[in-house]
């Protein structure tokens, strides 16, 4: 029996309110149940895994987008995926190629999605994904 889109529970973790609202709007058009989160303070990957999300979309830099060393979202995404929740890293700040390859090859995350904003279109959404299917 095919699930209704509203039966799919998607965790969306992103500190960029504009992007989060754009993606929320897009996903809600398809009637998915979205659970937005804009920080990771006091958040446990195990707790969120136990909430039985069908998919997690997690920004790589959740604390501070301008901090090149901020991998809080990536770390959370890897831990969540390791517990068994399908998890896509959604970021405008892709890790270097070797790290990206290792994240996908090892199953650290299910997919990586690059987010870009289209100039002169406000917060228009432009997503490009790459993924590696684990056997």
C-alpha positions as CSV (number, residue, x, y, z in Angstrom):
1,X,0.0,0.0,0.0
2,X,1.4,3.4,-1.1
3,X,1.9,6.0,1.7
4,X,0.2,9.3,1.4
5,X,2.7,12.2,1.3
6,X,1.3,13.5,4.6
7,X,2.5,10.2,6.2
8,X,6.1,11.1,5.4
9,X,7.8,12.9,8.3
10,X,10.7,15.1,7.2
11,X,13.1,16.8,9.6
12,X,14.5,20.1,8.2
13,X,17.5,21.6,10.1
14,X,18.7,25.0,8.8
15,X,19.5,28.2,10.6
16,X,18.8,30.3,7.5
17,X,15.2,31.3,8.0
18,X,14.7,32.4,4.4
19,X,16.0,29.2,3.0
20,X,14.1,27.1,5.5
21,X,10.8,28.9,4.7
22,X,11.4,28.5,1.0
23,X,12.0,24.7,1.3
24,X,9.1,24.4,3.8
25,X,6.8,26.0,1.3
26,X,8.0,23.7,-1.5
27,X,7.7,20.5,0.5
28,X,4.3,21.5,1.9
29,X,3.0,21.9,-1.6
30,X,3.5,18.2,-1.9
31,X,1.7,17.7,1.4
32,X,4.7,16.3,3.4
33,X,4.8,16.6,7.2
34,X,7.7,18.9,7.9
35,X,9.3,19.5,11.3
36,X,11.6,22.5,11.1
37,X,14.5,23.1,13.5
38,X,16.8,26.1,13.3
39,X,19.5,25.2,15.9
40,X,21.1,22.1,17.4
41,X,21.7,23.3,20.9
42,X,20.6,20.6,23.3
43,X,19.6,18.4,20.4
44,X,20.4,14.7,20.4
45,X,20.6,12.7,17.1
46,X,19.4,9.6,18.9
47,X,16.3,11.5,20.2
48,X,15.4,12.6,16.6
49,X,16.1,9.2,15.2
50,X,13.7,7.7,17.7
51,X,11.0,10.1,16.4
52,X,11.0,7.9,13.3
53,X,11.6,10.6,10.6
54,X,11.5,9.2,7.0
55,X,14.1,11.8,5.9
56,X,16.3,14.4,7.5
57,X,17.5,17.4,5.5
58,X,20.4,19.0,7.4
59,X,22.4,22.2,6.7
60,X,26.1,21.7,7.1
61,X,26.7,24.9,9.0
62,X,23.9,25.3,11.6
63,X,25.7,27.5,14.1
64,X,27.2,30.1,11.9
65,X,27.1,30.1,8.1
66,X,30.2,32.3,7.8
67,X,32.4,30.1,10.0
68,X,34.4,27.7,7.7
69,X,35.1,25.4,10.6
70,X,31.4,25.0,11.5
71,X,30.4,21.4,10.8
72,X,27.8,21.1,13.5
73,X,25.1,20.2,11.0
74,X,27.4,17.8,9.2
75,X,28.3,16.1,12.4
76,X,24.6,15.8,13.4
77,X,23.7,14.5,10.0
78,X,26.3,11.8,10.1
79,X,25.3,10.7,13.6
80,X,21.6,10.7,12.6
81,X,22.3,8.6,9.5
82,X,24.5,6.2,11.5
83,X,21.4,5.5,13.6
84,X,19.5,4.6,10.5
85,X,17.6,7.8,9.5
86,X,18.0,8.6,5.8
87,X,19.9,11.9,5.9
88,X,20.8,14.5,3.2
89,X,23.4,17.2,3.9
90,X,21.9,20.4,2.3
91,X,24.5,23.1,2.1
92,X,25.8,26.2,0.2
93,X,29.2,25.3,1.7
94,X,30.2,21.9,0.2
95,X,33.1,20.1,2.0
96,X,36.2,19.5,0.0
97,X,36.0,16.8,-2.6
98,X,37.7,14.1,-0.7
99,X,35.5,14.7,2.4
100,X,32.4,14.8,0.2
101,X,33.4,11.5,-1.5
102,X,34.1,9.9,1.9
103,X,30.8,11.0,3.4
104,X,28.9,9.4,0.5
105,X,31.1,6.3,0.1
106,X,31.1,5.4,3.8
107,X,27.4,6.0,4.2
108,X,28.0,8.9,6.6
109,X,25.1,10.6,4.8
110,X,22.6,9.3,2.3
111,X,23.0,12.3,-0.1
112,X,24.5,15.7,-0.4
113,X,22.5,18.6,-1.9
114,X,24.1,21.9,-2.9
115,X,21.9,24.9,-2.3
116,X,22.4,28.0,-4.4
117,X,20.4,31.2,-4.5
118,X,19.5,32.7,-7.9
119,X,20.6,36.3,-8.2
120,X,17.8,38.8,-8.6
121,X,15.3,36.3,-7.5
122,X,15.5,36.7,-3.7
123,X,15.7,33.4,-2.0
124,X,14.7,31.4,-5.0
125,X,15.6,27.7,-4.6
126,X,18.2,26.0,-6.8
127,X,19.2,22.6,-5.5
128,X,21.6,20.1,-7.1
129,X,22.0,16.7,-5.6
130,X,24.5,13.9,-5.6
131,X,24.0,10.7,-3.9
132,X,25.5,7.3,-3.3
133,X,23.2,4.3,-2.7
134,X,24.3,2.0,0.1
135,X,23.7,-1.7,-0.4
